[in-house]
Amino acid sequence: MSTRRIVLDTETTGLNARLGDRVIEIGCVEILGRSVTEGSFHRYVNPERDVEEGAARIHGLTSEFLGDKPRFAEIAGEFVDYVRGAELVIHNAAFDLEFLDRELSLAGLGKTLDHAAGCIDTLALARELHPGRRNSLDALCERYLIDSRHRTLHGALLDARLLAEVYLAMTRGQESLVIELDAPLAAAASGAEVDRSRLRVLRASAEEAAAHEAVLDGIDGAAKGGSLWRRPRVVRES
């Protein structure tokens, strides 16, 4: 069964949950196996406080726009149901989880990872893959040739969709190497029995054998005491 992953992003009134900043937007997209599905979760939230001017310049969400949106407690159950049992994928996960944990706690629903199966921090992953380089979402989109030209403002759902593409690009090649092998080799790699009667044996031609011997002659001439390949094999009895 394919692992269900939820790529998640939030927008907030400011940068400090401990000083009372709140979540104002949640965007999630679903990955099953190695494919982004049509399943998504997107909500704007009334934070019951003003949006900081600096934050509004980044995401474009104003207190006026959010005034008629549901409060977090009203959508908390939907959110928990959506992420339940899934592995979360978040860029700079500590930031989003701190805000979400505070919101869920106020709604009496514990913490995010009480419901999700775990979390992958793509910022930490990017720093492992690209140490010493810029690893913002914009930088990663550029590095992995993902078109983000339409990202003039931050938005939770848009950023989650871009991050899903970045995550798949960063983890490409980590799937099982066996699936790309021919069937007999794949079976050998897995430790299964191989039907040797079906294997083709390609023997060297006389010319190829002579060329091989010439190479060994050269190695014998350069090596003191001759090459290991031409020394008599000694079998020691235990």
PyMOL commands that set and color helices and strands:
alter all, ss='L'
color gray80, all
select helices_A, chain A and resi 17-19+53-59+63-66+72-83+93-106+112-114+122-129+137-143+156-170+177-180+183-190+196-198+206-222+228-230
alter helices_A, ss='H'
color red, helices_A
select strands_A, chain A and resi 4-12+23-32+35-44+87-90+118-121
alter strands_A, ss='S'
color yellow, strands_A
deselect
rebuild
show_as cartoon
